[in-house]
Amino acid sequence: MTDRKFEELLIEICAPTLCGLKPANLFRICPPDAADLRRETAALDRQLKPLGLALRILKECPKTGAFLIYVYRERWLTRILGTDPVRAFLKYAGYDWQGGTEPLLLQLSARLCLERDFPHEIGVFLGYPLEDVLGFIRNRGANYTCCGYWKAYGDPVRAQRRFASYRICTEVCLEKYRQGTPVIRLVAAA
């Protein structure tokens, strides 16, 4: 049985991905029982797979007991990571393109486990526009045009519209969940 706190956090952070508005989300959770979380994650991943979604533990911190849970739309993420500009960026960032999403996710996971700060390239894995990821790196987080789910460096109107759609999606999904709709029924099939 999936824990309600886990499910609510999943919806609160990942609703735009669950509903097909965003290719991926990442959230942190400190479970009371790590083994239970691993089982819940695996079970939910099996339920979501037929709908085009994947859920995986990207990092587990042995010191804090925290987990980073990554929820993503496999086909969409593969398309993003396979574009020439993103491939060139990831190669420049030190990723070894081995032809597929899985090797890149393993490399990202290793970087998360080895580095104190989040590697900035994580933005492309979360579906942030490459221009925003590059803008953040070049400007060291300053000089952005607007800030919402991430710092945007391009068209602020377009970014604010996207942020608003994510916010509305999250509010609607949380309300439906709190009224008893199961997570699986909130998911838009790919």
C-alpha positions in Angstrom: 0.0 0.0 0.0 1.4 3.3 -1.0 2.0 5.9 1.7 -0.3 8.9 1.5 2.5 11.3 2.4 4.6 10.0 -0.4 1.7 10.2 -2.9 0.8 13.7 -1.8 4.4 14.9 -2.2 4.6 13.1 -5.6 1.5 15.1 -6.7 2.6 18.4 -5.2 6.0 18.3 -7.0 5.3 16.1 -10.1 1.7 17.0 -11.2 2.9 18.7 -14.4 4.8 15.6 -15.4 2.0 13.2 -14.3 -0.4 15.3 -16.5 1.9 15.5 -19.5 2.8 19.2 -19.3 6.4 18.6 -18.4 8.9 15.8 -19.2 10.3 15.3 -15.7 10.4 16.3 -12.0 12.5 15.5 -9.1 11.7 15.6 -5.4 13.4 14.8 -2.1 11.9 12.7 0.7 13.1 11.5 4.0 11.1 8.3 4.7 10.7 6.7 8.1 11.6 3.4 6.5 14.0 3.2 3.5 13.0 -0.3 2.5 9.3 0.7 2.4 10.1 3.6 0.1 12.1 1.4 -2.2 9.1 -1.0 -2.4 6.6 1.9 -2.9 8.8 3.4 -5.6 9.1 0.1 -7.5 5.4 -0.6 -7.2 4.4 2.8 -8.4 6.9 2.6 -11.3 5.3 -0.7 -12.4 1.8 1.0 -12.4 3.0 4.1 -14.3 5.1 2.3 -17.0 2.0 1.4 -19.1 1.1 5.1 -19.1 4.5 6.2 -20.4 6.0 7.3 -17.1 8.9 6.1 -15.0 9.7 6.6 -11.4 13.1 5.9 -10.0 15.4 6.6 -7.1 18.1 8.8 -8.5 20.0 9.2 -5.3 20.0 7.9 -1.7 22.0 9.7 0.9 23.5 7.4 3.5 24.1 10.3 5.9 20.7 11.9 6.0 18.5 9.0 4.8 17.0 11.3 2.1 16.1 10.0 -1.3 15.8 11.9 -4.6 12.9 10.5 -6.6 12.9 11.2 -10.3 9.6 11.0 -12.3 9.8 11.2 -16.0 8.1 10.6 -19.3 10.6 8.2 -21.0 9.8 9.0 -24.7 9.8 12.8 -24.1 13.0 12.7 -22.1 14.7 10.6 -24.8 13.7 13.1 -27.5 15.0 16.0 -25.4 18.3 14.3 -24.6 18.7 13.2 -28.2 18.6 16.7 -29.8 21.9 17.9 -31.2 22.1 21.0 -29.0 21.4 19.1 -25.8 23.8 16.2 -26.8 26.6 18.8 -27.5 25.9 20.5 -24.1 26.0 17.2 -22.2 29.2 16.2 -24.0 30.7 19.5 -23.0 29.6 18.9 -19.4 31.4 15.6 -19.4 28.7 13.1 -20.2 29.6 10.1 -22.4 26.8 9.7 -24.9 26.3 6.0 -25.2 23.1 6.1 -27.2 20.2 6.3 -24.9 18.6 7.8 -21.9 19.6 5.1 -19.3 23.4 5.6 -19.5 22.9 9.4 -19.2 20.6 8.9 -16.1 23.2 6.6 -14.6 25.9 9.3 -15.1 23.6 12.0 -13.7 23.0 9.8 -10.6 26.7 9.3 -10.1 27.3 13.0 -10.3 24.5 13.7 -7.8 26.2 11.1 -5.5 29.6 12.6 -5.8 29.0 16.4 -5.9 27.9 18.6 -3.0 25.8 20.9 -5.2 23.3 19.9 -7.9 25.1 19.7 -11.2 23.6 22.5 -13.3 23.0 20.3 -16.3 20.2 18.6 -14.3 17.9 21.3 -15.8 17.9 19.6 -19.2 16.9 16.3 -17.4 14.0 18.2 -15.9 12.8 19.6 -19.2 14.0 23.2 -18.6 14.8 25.0 -21.9 18.4 24.7 -22.8 18.6 28.5 -23.1 17.6 28.8 -19.5 20.1 26.1 -18.3 22.9 27.8 -20.3 21.8 31.3 -19.0 21.9 30.1 -15.4 25.4 28.7 -15.9 26.7 31.8 -17.7 25.2 34.2 -15.3 25.8 32.1 -12.1 22.1 32.4 -11.3 21.8 36.2 -11.7 20.3 38.4 -14.4 17.3 36.1 -15.1 14.2 37.5 -16.9 11.8 35.8 -14.5 11.8 33.1 -11.8 9.2 30.5 -11.1 9.8 26.7 -11.3 13.3 27.7 -12.4 15.2 30.8 -13.4 14.3 31.7 -17.0 16.7 33.6 -19.2 14.5 33.8 -22.4 11.1 35.2 -23.0 9.6 36.0 -19.6 6.0 36.0 -20.9 6.4 32.5 -22.3 8.0 31.3 -19.1 5.4 32.8 -16.8 2.6 31.2 -18.9 4.3 27.8 -18.5 4.8 28.4 -14.8 1.1 29.3 -14.4 0.0 26.2 -16.2 2.1 24.1 -13.9 0.7 25.9 -10.8 -2.9 25.4 -12.0 -2.2 21.7 -12.8 -0.8 21.1 -9.4 -3.7 22.8 -7.6 -6.2 20.8 -9.5 -4.4 17.5 -9.0 -4.0 18.1 -5.3 -7.6 19.0 -4.9 -8.7 15.8 -6.8 -6.3 13.7 -4.8 -7.6 15.1 -1.5 -11.1 14.3 -2.6 -10.1 10.6 -3.1 -8.9 10.3 -6.7 -6.1 7.8 -6.8 -2.7 8.9 -8.2 -3.0 6.6 -11.2 -6.2 8.3 -12.3 -4.5 11.7 -12.3 -2.0 10.5 -14.9 -2.4 11.5 -18.5 -1.4 8.5 -20.7 1.4 9.1 -23.2 
